[in-house]
């Protein structure tokens, strides 16, 4: 990142509460453009809360967020979001192609339908995740891995510069996991910026270049992997010493 280039993400003093319980406490971080950040921590640490707060999906008590140096509401078209599978209404009456086409809506004006260019983007996105043959299949007929690939294709169809993904590997089969990891590698090579809520410590270094470890709603460490994802920070966040199988250094 050059001196003149703003950070992809600046989070300053974010605090979130659910009723009287503080879920995220005075959290700040800065992420350079082109990095892939893993949000890590035990269940209830505040990972998904932090992501949703950054995206303005839940109210905050304190703090501010800037994307590429500007307020969130000015940058939404440059942002893609892949929610947790548990947050998706799988009974929604749509085909795989319909779901992916939703990713192109941001470039269309009111009442405009996807044209030739948008349909080509949908085809390319489906091919990238290996499910083009399921374009006309109803979303409810897919396996867990195929559903995650569908929502990855939708986010690709948006053509965003900054992608937020909440547990993209949850409940997927091995083949889908390999496909999704390949897509993430492609995005990083293209200079995209990623923030990923992730649980598998053993694969963090295969996916991400930066890490933010959380515990009880507070940041334990944040920075490049070599600095933030260590045996010591893993022990602090999780209360365990797992360097044997996590790859933490």
C-alpha positions as a Markdown table, in Angstrom:
| # | Residue | x | y | z |
|---|---|---|---|---|
| 1 | Unk | 0.0 | 0.0 | 0.0 |
| 2 | Unk | 1.5 | 3.3 | -1.0 |
| 3 | Unk | 1.6 | 6.3 | 1.4 |
| 4 | Unk | -1.1 | 8.1 | -0.6 |
| 5 | Unk | -3.4 | 5.1 | -0.7 |
| 6 | Unk | -6.0 | 4.8 | 2.1 |
| 7 | Unk | -6.4 | 1.5 | 3.9 |
| 8 | Unk | -9.0 | -0.8 | 2.6 |
| 9 | Unk | -10.6 | -0.9 | 6.0 |
| 10 | Unk | -10.4 | 1.4 | 9.0 |
| 11 | Unk | -12.4 | 0.4 | 12.1 |
| 12 | Unk | -12.3 | 2.8 | 15.0 |
| 13 | Unk | -13.6 | 2.1 | 18.4 |
| 14 | Unk | -16.6 | -0.1 | 17.5 |
| 15 | Unk | -18.8 | -1.3 | 20.3 |
| 16 | Unk | -21.9 | -3.5 | 20.0 |
| 17 | Unk | -24.3 | -4.6 | 22.7 |
| 18 | Unk | -27.2 | -7.0 | 22.6 |
| 19 | Unk | -29.6 | -5.8 | 25.3 |
| 20 | Unk | -27.3 | -5.3 | 28.3 |
| 21 | Unk | -24.5 | -7.6 | 27.1 |
| 22 | Unk | -21.4 | -6.1 | 25.4 |
| 23 | Unk | -20.7 | -8.3 | 22.4 |
| 24 | Unk | -17.9 | -6.2 | 20.9 |
| 25 | Unk | -15.9 | -3.8 | 23.0 |
| 26 | Unk | -14.0 | -0.7 | 21.6 |
| 27 | Unk | -12.6 | -2.6 | 18.6 |
| 28 | Unk | -10.2 | -0.9 | 16.2 |
| 29 | Unk | -8.2 | -2.3 | 13.3 |
| 30 | Unk | -6.7 | -1.2 | 10.0 |
| 31 | Unk | -6.3 | -3.5 | 6.9 |
| 32 | Unk | -4.2 | -2.6 | 3.9 |
| 33 | Unk | -5.7 | -3.1 | 0.4 |
| 34 | Unk | -5.1 | -6.5 | -1.2 |
| 35 | Unk | -4.8 | -8.5 | 2.0 |
| 36 | Unk | -6.9 | -11.4 | 3.2 |
| 37 | Unk | -7.9 | -11.1 | 6.8 |
| 38 | Unk | -9.1 | -14.1 | 8.9 |
| 39 | Unk | -11.4 | -13.2 | 11.8 |
| 40 | Unk | -10.6 | -15.9 | 14.4 |
| 41 | Unk | -11.7 | -16.8 | 17.9 |
| 42 | Unk | -13.8 | -19.3 | 19.9 |
| 43 | Unk | -17.5 | -19.4 | 19.7 |
| 44 | Unk | -19.0 | -16.2 | 21.0 |
| 45 | Unk | -15.8 | -14.2 | 20.6 |
| 46 | Unk | -17.5 | -11.6 | 18.4 |
| 47 | Unk | -16.3 | -12.6 | 14.9 |
| 48 | Unk | -19.6 | -12.4 | 13.1 |
| 49 | Unk | -20.7 | -9.5 | 15.2 |
| 50 | Unk | -17.6 | -7.5 | 14.1 |
| 51 | Unk | -18.3 | -8.3 | 10.4 |
| 52 | Unk | -21.9 | -7.3 | 10.6 |
| 53 | Unk | -21.0 | -4.1 | 12.5 |
| 54 | Unk | -18.5 | -3.2 | 9.9 |
| 55 | Unk | -21.1 | -3.7 | 7.2 |
| 56 | Unk | -23.7 | -1.7 | 9.0 |
| 57 | Unk | -26.0 | -4.7 | 9.4 |
| 58 | Unk | -26.4 | -4.2 | 13.2 |
| 59 | Unk | -26.4 | -1.0 | 15.3 |
| 60 | Unk | -23.3 | 0.1 | 17.1 |
| 61 | Unk | -23.0 | 2.0 | 20.4 |
| 62 | Unk | -19.7 | 3.7 | 19.4 |
| 63 | Unk | -17.2 | 3.8 | 16.6 |
| 64 | Unk | -16.9 | 4.4 | 12.9 |
| 65 | Unk | -15.9 | 2.5 | 9.7 |
| 66 | Unk | -14.2 | 3.6 | 6.5 |
| 67 | Unk | -13.8 | 1.6 | 3.4 |
| 68 | Unk | -11.0 | 2.7 | 1.0 |
| 69 | Unk | -11.0 | 6.0 | 3.0 |
| 70 | Unk | -14.7 | 6.8 | 2.7 |
| 71 | Unk | -17.8 | 6.2 | 4.7 |
| 72 | Unk | -19.5 | 2.8 | 4.2 |
| 73 | Unk | -22.6 | 4.3 | 2.6 |
| 74 | Unk | -20.5 | 5.7 | -0.2 |
| 75 | Unk | -18.8 | 2.4 | -1.0 |
| 76 | Unk | -21.5 | -0.2 | -0.9 |
| 77 | Unk | -21.2 | -1.0 | -4.6 |
| 78 | Unk | -17.6 | -2.0 | -4.1 |
| 79 | Unk | -18.5 | -4.4 | -1.3 |
| 80 | Unk | -19.7 | -8.0 | -1.6 |
| 81 | Unk | -21.1 | -10.0 | 1.4 |
| 82 | Unk | -21.5 | -13.7 | 1.8 |
| 83 | Unk | -23.5 | -14.4 | 5.0 |
| 84 | Unk | -23.5 | -17.5 | 7.1 |
| 85 | Unk | -25.5 | -20.4 | 5.7 |
| 86 | Unk | -27.6 | -20.3 | 8.8 |
| 87 | Unk | -28.7 | -16.7 | 8.0 |
| 88 | Unk | -30.0 | -17.6 | 4.5 |
| 89 | Unk | -33.7 | -18.4 | 3.8 |
| 90 | Unk | -33.2 | -21.6 | 1.8 |
| 91 | Unk | -37.0 | -21.8 | 1.1 |
| 92 | Unk | -36.7 | -18.8 | -1.1 |
| 93 | Unk | -38.3 | -19.8 | -4.4 |
| 94 | Unk | -35.4 | -19.3 | -6.8 |
| 95 | Unk | -33.1 | -21.2 | -9.1 |
| 96 | Unk | -29.3 | -21.2 | -8.8 |
| 97 | Unk | -29.1 | -18.8 | -11.8 |
| 98 | Unk | -31.7 | -16.5 | -10.2 |
| 99 | Unk | -29.7 | -16.3 | -7.0 |
| 100 | Unk | -26.4 | -15.5 | -8.8 |
| 101 | Unk | -28.1 | -12.9 | -11.0 |
| 102 | Unk | -28.9 | -11.0 | -7.8 |
| 103 | Unk | -25.3 | -10.1 | -7.7 |
| 104 | Unk | -25.7 | -8.0 | -10.9 |
| 105 | Unk | -28.6 | -6.0 | -9.6 |
| 106 | Unk | -26.4 | -3.3 | -8.1 |
| 107 | Unk | -25.2 | -2.2 | -11.6 |
| 108 | Unk | -28.8 | -2.0 | -12.9 |
| 109 | Unk | -31.1 | 0.9 | -12.5 |
| 110 | Unk | -34.6 | 0.7 | -11.1 |
| 111 | Unk | -37.0 | -1.7 | -13.0 |
| 112 | Unk | -34.2 | -2.9 | -15.4 |
| 113 | Unk | -33.8 | -6.6 | -16.0 |
| 114 | Unk | -30.5 | -8.3 | -16.5 |
| 115 | Unk | -29.3 | -8.0 | -20.1 |
| 116 | Unk | -26.8 | -9.9 | -22.2 |
| 117 | Unk | -23.8 | -8.5 | -20.2 |
| 118 | Unk | -25.3 | -9.5 | -16.9 |
| 119 | Unk | -26.2 | -13.0 | -18.1 |
| 120 | Unk | -22.7 | -13.5 | -19.3 |
| 121 | Unk | -21.4 | -12.5 | -15.8 |
| 122 | Unk | -23.7 | -15.0 | -14.2 |
| 123 | Unk | -22.5 | -17.8 | -16.5 |
| 124 | Unk | -18.9 | -16.9 | -15.9 |
| 125 | Unk | -19.4 | -16.8 | -12.1 |
| 126 | Unk | -21.2 | -20.2 | -12.1 |
| 127 | Unk | -18.4 | -21.7 | -14.2 |
| 128 | Unk | -15.8 | -20.3 | -11.8 |
| 129 | Unk | -17.3 | -22.3 | -8.9 |
| 130 | Unk | -18.0 | -25.3 | -11.0 |
| 131 | Unk | -21.8 | -25.4 | -10.9 |
| 132 | Unk | -22.9 | -24.0 | -14.3 |
| 133 | Unk | -24.8 | -27.2 | -14.9 |
| 134 | Unk | -27.1 | -26.5 | -12.0 |
| 135 | Unk | -28.2 | -23.0 | -13.2 |
| 136 | Unk | -31.8 | -24.1 | -13.6 |
| 137 | Unk | -32.0 | -26.2 | -10.5 |
| 138 | Unk | -34.0 | -24.9 | -7.5 |
| 139 | Unk | -31.7 | -23.7 | -4.6 |
| 140 | Unk | -33.4 | -26.1 | -2.2 |
| 141 | Unk | -32.3 | -29.1 | -4.2 |
| 142 | Unk | -28.6 | -28.5 | -3.7 |
| 143 | Unk | -26.2 | -30.0 | -1.2 |
| 144 | Unk | -24.6 | -27.8 | 1.5 |
| 145 | Unk | -21.4 | -27.4 | -0.6 |
| 146 | Unk | -23.3 | -26.6 | -3.7 |
| 147 | Unk | -25.3 | -23.9 | -1.8 |
| 148 | Unk | -22.1 | -22.3 | -0.6 |
| 149 | Unk | -20.7 | -22.3 | -4.2 |
| 150 | Unk | -23.9 | -20.6 | -5.3 |
| 151 | Unk | -23.5 | -17.8 | -2.9 |
| 152 | Unk | -19.8 | -17.5 | -3.8 |
| 153 | Unk | -20.9 | -17.2 | -7.4 |
| 154 | Unk | -23.4 | -14.5 | -6.4 |
| 155 | Unk | -20.7 | -12.4 | -4.7 |
| 156 | Unk | -18.4 | -12.9 | -7.7 |
| 157 | Unk | -21.2 | -11.6 | -10.0 |
| 158 | Unk | -21.1 | -8.4 | -8.0 |
| 159 | Unk | -17.6 | -7.7 | -9.2 |
| 160 | Unk | -16.6 | -6.2 | -5.8 |
| 161 | Unk | -13.3 | -4.9 | -4.7 |
| 162 | Unk | -13.8 | -5.9 | -1.1 |
| 163 | Unk | -15.4 | -9.2 | -0.1 |
| 164 | Unk | -16.7 | -10.2 | 3.3 |
| 165 | Unk | -17.4 | -13.9 | 3.9 |
| 166 | Unk | -18.9 | -15.3 | 7.1 |
| 167 | Unk | -17.8 | -18.9 | 7.5 |
| 168 | Unk | -17.8 | -19.8 | 3.8 |
| 169 | Unk | -16.4 | -23.3 | 4.5 |
| 170 | Unk | -19.0 | -24.3 | 7.1 |
| 171 | Unk | -20.8 | -27.5 | 6.2 |
| 172 | Unk | -19.2 | -28.0 | 2.8 |
| 173 | Unk | -17.8 | -31.2 | 1.3 |
| 174 | Unk | -14.1 | -31.7 | 0.5 |
| 175 | Unk | -14.6 | -30.9 | -3.3 |
| 176 | Unk | -16.5 | -27.7 | -2.5 |
| 177 | Unk | -13.8 | -26.7 | 0.0 |
| 178 | Unk | -11.1 | -27.1 | -2.6 |
| 179 | Unk | -13.1 | -25.1 | -5.1 |
| 180 | Unk | -13.8 | -22.3 | -2.7 |
| 181 | Unk | -10.2 | -22.1 | -1.6 |
| 182 | Unk | -9.2 | -21.9 | -5.3 |
| 183 | Unk | -11.6 | -19.0 | -5.8 |
| 184 | Unk | -10.1 | -17.2 | -2.8 |
| 185 | Unk | -6.6 | -17.7 | -4.2 |
| 186 | Unk | -7.8 | -16.2 | -7.5 |
| 187 | Unk | -9.3 | -13.2 | -5.7 |
| 188 | Unk | -6.2 | -12.5 | -3.7 |
| 189 | Unk | -4.1 | -12.8 | -6.9 |
| 190 | Unk | -6.4 | -10.2 | -8.5 |
| 191 | Unk | -5.6 | -7.7 | -5.7 |
| 192 | Unk | -9.0 | -8.0 | -4.0 |
| 193 | Unk | -9.3 | -7.4 | -0.2 |
| 194 | Unk | -11.0 | -10.1 | 1.8 |
| 195 | Unk | -12.3 | -10.5 | 5.4 |
| 196 | Unk | -13.3 | -14.0 | 6.3 |
| 197 | Unk | -14.8 | -15.4 | 9.5 |
| 198 | Unk | -13.0 | -18.7 | 9.8 |
| 199 | Unk | -12.9 | -21.6 | 12.3 |
| 200 | Unk | -10.3 | -24.1 | 11.0 |
| 201 | Unk | -7.0 | -22.9 | 12.4 |
| 202 | Unk | -5.0 | -25.5 | 10.4 |
| 203 | Unk | -5.9 | -23.8 | 7.1 |
| 204 | Unk | -5.6 | -20.2 | 8.0 |
| 205 | Unk | -2.2 | -19.8 | 6.5 |
| 206 | Unk | -3.5 | -21.5 | 3.3 |
| 207 | Unk | -6.1 | -18.8 | 2.8 |
| 208 | Unk | -5.2 | -15.6 | 4.6 |
| 209 | Unk | -2.3 | -13.1 | 4.9 |
| 210 | Unk | -3.5 | -11.3 | 8.0 |
| 211 | Unk | -5.3 | -12.4 | 11.1 |
| 212 | Unk | -7.5 | -10.8 | 13.8 |
| 213 | Unk | -7.9 | -12.9 | 16.9 |
| 214 | Unk | -10.9 | -12.1 | 19.2 |
| 215 | Unk | -11.8 | -13.3 | 22.6 |
| 216 | Unk | -14.9 | -12.2 | 24.6 |
| 217 | Unk | -15.6 | -9.3 | 22.2 |
| 218 | Unk | -12.0 | -7.8 | 22.4 |
| 219 | Unk | -9.1 | -7.9 | 20.0 |
| 220 | Unk | -6.3 | -10.2 | 21.1 |
| 221 | Unk | -4.1 | -9.5 | 18.1 |
| 222 | Unk | -4.3 | -8.1 | 14.6 |
| 223 | Unk | -1.8 | -7.9 | 11.8 |
| 224 | Unk | 0.2 | -10.0 | 9.3 |
| 225 | Unk | 0.1 | -13.7 | 10.1 |
| 226 | Unk | 3.7 | -13.9 | 11.3 |
| 227 | Unk | 2.8 | -11.3 | 14.0 |
| 228 | Unk | -0.8 | -11.9 | 14.9 |
| 229 | Unk | -1.2 | -15.7 | 14.4 |
| 230 | Unk | 1.3 | -17.2 | 16.9 |
| 231 | Unk | 1.3 | -19.9 | 19.5 |
| 232 | Unk | 1.0 | -17.2 | 22.2 |
| 233 | Unk | -2.0 | -15.4 | 20.6 |
| 234 | Unk | -3.8 | -18.6 | 19.9 |
| 235 | Unk | -3.3 | -19.6 | 23.5 |
| 236 | Unk | -4.6 | -16.2 | 24.7 |
| 237 | Unk | -7.7 | -16.3 | 22.4 |
| 238 | Unk | -8.7 | -19.9 | 22.8 |
| 239 | Unk | -7.1 | -20.8 | 26.2 |
| 240 | Unk | -5.2 | -23.6 | 24.6 |
| 241 | Unk | -1.8 | -24.3 | 23.1 |
| 242 | Unk | -2.5 | -25.8 | 19.7 |
| 243 | Unk | 0.6 | -25.1 | 17.6 |
| 244 | Unk | 1.0 | -28.9 | 16.9 |
| 245 | Unk | -2.0 | -29.0 | 14.6 |
| 246 | Unk | -2.8 | -25.3 | 13.9 |
| 247 | Unk | 0.4 | -24.2 | 12.3 |
| 248 | Unk | 0.5 | -21.2 | 14.6 |
| 249 | Unk | 4.1 | -20.0 | 15.0 |
